[in-house]
Amino acid sequence: MKLNFVEDSGKSLIVEFIDVDRSVAELIKSKLIDNKDVEFVGVVREHPDIDISKLIVKSNKNAKTLVEKALGDIQDDMKELAANLPKK
């Protein structure tokens, strides 16, 4: 997976996810959508034949920090999920 930071201006962040399924950006979006500090969050795929999705975040706080927190929350969720899987 490759990331390209198109814009990182404090309250605005646009990140391209290259050669990765759109679901990664959508998962981050789902964590950010209910955050009261996020003014807008969306995922755009400009063409179906090109494996590039853009995560767009507009915030009244530092957008990159909010994304980092969302990623930490996702990691915690995955650890909890793994702990609850049945053992063989």
Residue frames relative to the residue before (quaternion, step in Angstrom):
aa qw qx qy qz dx dy dz
M 1.0000 0.0000 0.0000 0.0000 0.00 0.00 0.00
K 0.1110 -0.7763 0.6190 0.0429 3.53 -0.99 0.91
L 0.1922 -0.7663 0.6042 0.1038 3.56 -1.07 0.83
N 0.0844 -0.7599 0.6428 0.0478 3.53 -1.11 0.77
F 0.2377 -0.7742 0.5729 0.1258 3.57 -0.57 1.17
V 0.2346 -0.7998 0.5446 0.0936 3.54 -0.24 1.35
E 0.7860 -0.0276 0.0517 0.6155 3.56 1.03 -0.87
D 0.0947 0.7601 -0.6371 0.0861 3.55 -0.97 0.91
S 0.2017 0.8205 -0.4977 0.1960 3.53 0.34 1.31
G 0.7304 -0.4077 0.2336 0.4957 3.56 0.95 0.84
K 0.8446 0.0956 -0.0221 0.5263 3.56 0.06 -1.26
S 0.7331 0.3195 -0.2057 0.5641 3.58 1.29 -0.03
L 0.0152 0.7954 -0.6033 0.0563 3.54 -0.93 0.97
I 0.0147 0.7586 -0.6511 0.0172 3.55 -0.97 0.93
V 0.0131 -0.8017 0.5950 -0.0549 3.54 -0.65 1.20
E 0.2515 -0.7388 0.6069 0.1505 3.55 -0.96 0.94
F 0.2008 -0.7364 0.6371 0.1074 3.56 -0.98 0.95
I 0.1101 -0.8328 0.5426 0.0039 3.56 -0.38 1.29
D 0.8508 0.0602 -0.1029 0.5118 3.55 -0.96 1.01
V 0.6128 0.4744 -0.3855 0.5009 3.56 0.94 0.92
D 0.6056 -0.5760 0.4151 0.3595 3.53 -1.13 0.67
R 0.5984 -0.5971 0.4170 0.3338 3.57 -1.11 0.75
S 0.5590 0.6486 -0.3838 0.3458 3.59 1.15 -0.56
V 0.5726 0.5781 -0.3905 0.4306 3.63 1.12 -0.50
A 0.6827 0.4606 -0.2790 0.4938 3.58 0.86 -0.94
E 0.6387 0.5300 -0.3223 0.4552 3.60 1.02 -0.77
L 0.6248 0.5348 -0.3349 0.4598 3.60 1.05 -0.73
I 0.6467 0.4951 -0.3117 0.4893 3.58 0.98 -0.84
K 0.6264 0.5411 -0.3255 0.4570 3.57 0.98 -0.86
S 0.6669 0.5177 -0.3129 0.4352 3.60 0.88 -0.90
K 0.6465 0.4969 -0.3165 0.4848 3.60 1.14 -0.59
L 0.7141 0.4689 -0.2547 0.4531 3.58 1.04 -0.75
I 0.5663 0.6714 -0.3749 0.2966 3.57 1.09 -0.70
D 0.7418 0.3890 -0.2257 0.4974 3.61 1.05 -0.65
N 0.4736 0.6704 -0.4398 0.3644 3.59 1.29 0.04
K 0.4470 -0.7323 0.4520 0.2443 3.59 -0.65 1.13
D 0.6536 0.5187 -0.3109 0.4551 3.60 1.21 -0.43
V 0.6135 0.5316 -0.3441 0.4718 3.58 1.28 -0.19
E 0.2721 -0.7790 0.5494 0.1315 3.55 -0.70 1.13
F 0.7833 -0.0471 0.0534 0.6176 3.59 1.13 -0.72
V 0.0841 0.7547 -0.6499 0.0313 3.53 -1.12 0.74
G 0.1351 0.7912 -0.5850 0.1160 3.53 -0.93 0.92
V 0.2568 -0.7258 0.6145 0.1723 3.51 -1.35 0.36
V 0.0872 -0.7981 0.5962 0.0004 3.54 -0.86 1.04
R 0.0709 -0.7367 0.6701 0.0566 3.51 -1.10 0.81
E 0.3278 -0.8212 0.4371 0.1649 3.52 -0.27 1.31
H 0.7964 0.0086 -0.0033 0.6047 3.59 1.15 -0.54
P 0.5074 -0.6966 0.4155 0.2909 3.60 -0.82 0.95
D 0.6858 0.4862 -0.2882 0.4584 3.60 1.15 -0.47
I 0.6784 0.4427 -0.2798 0.5154 3.58 1.27 -0.14
D 0.3485 -0.7670 0.5102 0.1730 3.58 -0.76 1.10
I 0.4689 0.6181 -0.4972 0.3884 3.56 0.56 1.19
S 0.0328 -0.7666 0.6413 -0.0080 3.53 -0.83 1.10
K 0.2380 -0.7659 0.5815 0.1366 3.57 -1.07 0.76
L 0.2065 -0.7224 0.6487 0.1214 3.52 -1.03 0.93
I 0.0839 -0.7955 0.6001 0.0031 3.55 -0.73 1.12
V 0.0105 0.7973 -0.6008 0.0572 3.58 -0.74 1.10
K 0.0336 -0.7479 0.6630 -0.0027 3.54 -0.95 1.02
S 0.0189 0.8283 -0.5519 0.0950 3.55 -0.78 1.05
N 0.4501 -0.6464 0.5254 0.3217 3.53 -1.29 0.24
K 0.6827 0.3411 -0.2656 0.5891 3.58 1.35 0.14
N 0.7191 -0.4039 0.3057 0.4757 3.59 -1.24 -0.21
A 0.3951 -0.7640 0.4672 0.2047 3.56 -0.44 1.27
K 0.6437 0.5280 -0.3299 0.4451 3.60 0.95 -0.81
T 0.6335 0.5257 -0.3218 0.4677 3.59 1.02 -0.79
L 0.6515 0.5095 -0.3137 0.4664 3.59 0.99 -0.78
V 0.6341 0.5090 -0.3260 0.4823 3.59 1.06 -0.73
E 0.6365 0.5245 -0.3282 0.4604 3.59 0.97 -0.82
K 0.6475 0.5008 -0.3185 0.4780 3.60 1.00 -0.78
A 0.6335 0.5280 -0.3276 0.4611 3.58 0.98 -0.83
L 0.6429 0.5148 -0.3201 0.4681 3.61 1.01 -0.79
G 0.6348 0.5165 -0.3232 0.4752 3.59 1.03 -0.73
D 0.6408 0.5155 -0.3156 0.4733 3.57 1.03 -0.81
I 0.6345 0.5216 -0.3212 0.4715 3.59 1.03 -0.79
Q 0.6344 0.5186 -0.3303 0.4685 3.59 0.97 -0.81
D 0.6474 0.5142 -0.3158 0.4655 3.59 0.95 -0.86
D 0.6410 0.5251 -0.3172 0.4614 3.58 0.99 -0.85
M 0.6713 0.4966 -0.2992 0.4618 3.60 0.95 -0.87
K 0.6257 0.5229 -0.3359 0.4715 3.60 1.05 -0.71
E 0.6552 0.5021 -0.3068 0.4738 3.58 0.97 -0.85
L 0.6354 0.5244 -0.3221 0.4664 3.57 0.99 -0.82
A 0.6674 0.5002 -0.3004 0.4628 3.58 0.90 -0.92
A 0.6511 0.5199 -0.3143 0.4550 3.59 1.01 -0.77
N 0.7188 0.4428 -0.2484 0.4750 3.59 1.11 -0.60
L 0.4651 0.6557 -0.4661 0.3693 3.59 1.23 0.07
P 0.5376 -0.6273 0.4454 0.3452 3.59 -1.00 0.72
K 0.3955 -0.7004 0.5445 0.2380 3.55 -1.04 0.80
K 0.5155 -0.6491 0.4658 0.3098 3.58 -1.14 0.64
